[in-house]
């Protein structure tokens, strides 16, 4: 544990270098390390919301089909090792420590960022585990994200909404262009994005690199029939599918998954309908409409932008929860707080505001000025206040930031979590 903690302390110390978009450093590092990214096959997933859900379902189905899978995700929820999964399980703390130390000791490498080191660590872990297929989630944007040095079997772009405008652009078209940067020559791309400007931007990039596009609502689609899902991909149809991930919005994500699996089948991956049904049903992703039954109950959701909050709010509409509903909310300062908080108007009885232990956190006092609520001194104080406000028959909804979610979930569920690292 000590070596793991010390390795993380060094790695998190690189956060001071900030976000460093661009492919030159990671490409140089990959060449110096023997191109580990060329040792396996990938599904590359970009988008605003839904990346994690799509990646998780694809991985679950491919694992059900008997393949040795890898999955790369960010950020982590409770532990750094969650970012790199093999066979559905995070790598061990010992392996993470060993790999961080090895990369740190390689003096040939350029000055990589936290995320670039983590990407290299993941590529080498997947290579050494001899993964058959890796589902690789983009960290930020796509075009200049360090994951974008791979040539995948299939690319995926989930829905697109405004996010990280200072970095990716202030319009949907600009953001879509960054996401579409993952498209590669001749590699098919499954697109779950709607909206004319976003689609136009993706089409322009696809034409430039001659990447075939598979569009939601045209080439594939989904429909709910009560609690089961039907999906069409081309002429193929699946009915009465059950999803392990909650929320009606997962229908679109599952449609993207099945369109991706069809493309993989055309590239000699053997996936039966039984594998599809089993994998979709067993897929789990902590912190996405995750329930904790208690008195009161807790609902954890990683809604961290306006679109995510709208989706969560619609889920609350369908609950018809009998007790008081309390929102425990915190967010980073660069988010659209007004739109995020407005999503819960008429859907919650009380709001508690708290700040995760990050410099980027918005002050809870400012949030309380947008929508009236109680300002908590800490996450622990916020949890206690929310529990009292909800009462034993009530519900506490935790949303606004993955970092808030992580701290709150660790307290409520008493789950293992990495020690706090000075950033």
Helices and strands as residue ranges (DSSP letters): H 2-13, G 14-17, H 24-32, G 36-38, E 42-46, H 51-64, E 69-72, G 80-83, E 84-86, E 89-90, H 93-105, H 114-128, E 133-137, G 146-149, E 154-157, H 165-168, H 172-179, G 180-182, E 189-191, H 196-209, E 213-215, E 220-225, E 228-233, E 236-241, H 250-265, H 273-282, E 290-292, E 297-300, H 306-317, E 325-329, H 337-342, E 350-353, H 364-370, E 374-375, H 379-390, E 395-399, H 402-413
